[in-house]
Amino acid sequence: MTPVLASLRKYQRIFRVSLIERFAYRGDFFLSTFLRFLPMLTTILLWTAVFHGAAQLDGTELYDTRIAGFRYPQMIAYLLMTHISRMFSSMPGLAAGIARDVRDGSLKKYLVQPLDLIGYLLSYRVAHKVAYITTSAVPYAVLFALFHRFFDHLPDGPTFLGYLGSLGIAFGIGFLFEVCVGMIAFWLLEVSSLLYVIMTFNYFVSGHMFPIDLLGEPWATILKLLPMQYTAYFPAAVFVGKVRGVELAWGLAAGVAWIVALLLLARLLYRLGLRRYSAYGG
C-alpha cells in the first residue's frame, strides 16, 4: 500500500468514526435547527416591515418595491438562502478548540502520532457537516415549503451547478478561516475575546444579516473582494439570480484561489507556531 493511499484510508477512518459519533447527537441537531428558525423569522418580519414602509413612500406595490436592487421576494429568498450558506461555512468551536489545544498542551497528540492537525480537523468537520445537513434536511424542507412563494426565480442548470460549487467553496473558506484564526493562540495566551470580535465582524461583513449591496459603494466592492462573502453572500446571491454568467465563473475562480491562499496561510502559521510551542501549552 502506497503512503498516500494509507494516509487517505487513515483520514477516511477518522471521518467514519466522527460521523458515528455525531449521529449519536442527532436530537441536538434537530433542536438547534428549530432554535435557528426563531431569529430567521424575526429577520423576515423586520425586512417585511422595511419593504412595506418603502412601498408606501414610493407608492408602489410591495412585490415591486426595490431596495439596493433587491425586490421584496428576492430579499426574503436571499435571507433564507444565507442560512443554507452558513450551514456549510459555519464551524462552531473550531478556532476555540485549536486555541484550547495550544493553551493546555493537547496539541502534542498531533506531534507524537502520525496525524496532521489540519487533515484530522478537516475529516472531523466533514463528518459534522454530513450529520448536521442530513438531520436538518426535513425541518429546512418544511420551512422552505412554507415560504415557497418568495422563490419566484429558480436558477437554470449551469447556474445551479455554480451554486453547488459555491457551497463547497463556502465550506472550504469557512474551515480554513477558522483554522487560521485559531492559530493566533500560538502568540497570544488568551484569545477568547479576540475570537468573539473576529467572528462577530465576519458575521457582519459576510452578508448574513443583509446583502452586501446595501452598504453602497465603495464598501460593497471592497467586501466582495474579501473571502468572507463566500461564507454567506455569494452562494445566496447566485441562487436568487444576482450573480450569473461570466461574473459567476470569475467568482468561483476567485473563491478557489482564496481557498488555496488560506490553506497556505494556515500551513505557514502552523509551522511558525510550532517553533514557539513548548508541549506544556502556548
Secondary structure as GFF3:
##gff-version 3
##sequence-region A 1 282
A	DSSP	alpha_helix	3	23	.	.	.	ID=ss1
A	DSSP	alpha_helix	26	58	.	.	.	ID=ss2
A	DSSP	three_ten_helix	62	64	.	.	.	ID=ss3
A	DSSP	beta_strand	66	67	.	.	.	ID=ss4
A	DSSP	beta_strand	70	71	.	.	.	ID=ss5
A	DSSP	alpha_helix	72	89	.	.	.	ID=ss6
A	DSSP	alpha_helix	94	104	.	.	.	ID=ss7
A	DSSP	three_ten_helix	106	108	.	.	.	ID=ss8
A	DSSP	alpha_helix	109	112	.	.	.	ID=ss9
A	DSSP	alpha_helix	117	146	.	.	.	ID=ss10
A	DSSP	three_ten_helix	148	150	.	.	.	ID=ss11
A	DSSP	alpha_helix	157	182	.	.	.	ID=ss12
A	DSSP	three_ten_helix	183	186	.	.	.	ID=ss13
A	DSSP	alpha_helix	192	205	.	.	.	ID=ss14
A	DSSP	three_ten_helix	212	215	.	.	.	ID=ss15
A	DSSP	alpha_helix	219	224	.	.	.	ID=ss16
A	DSSP	three_ten_helix	227	231	.	.	.	ID=ss17
A	DSSP	alpha_helix	233	239	.	.	.	ID=ss18
A	DSSP	alpha_helix	245	276	.	.	.	ID=ss19
###
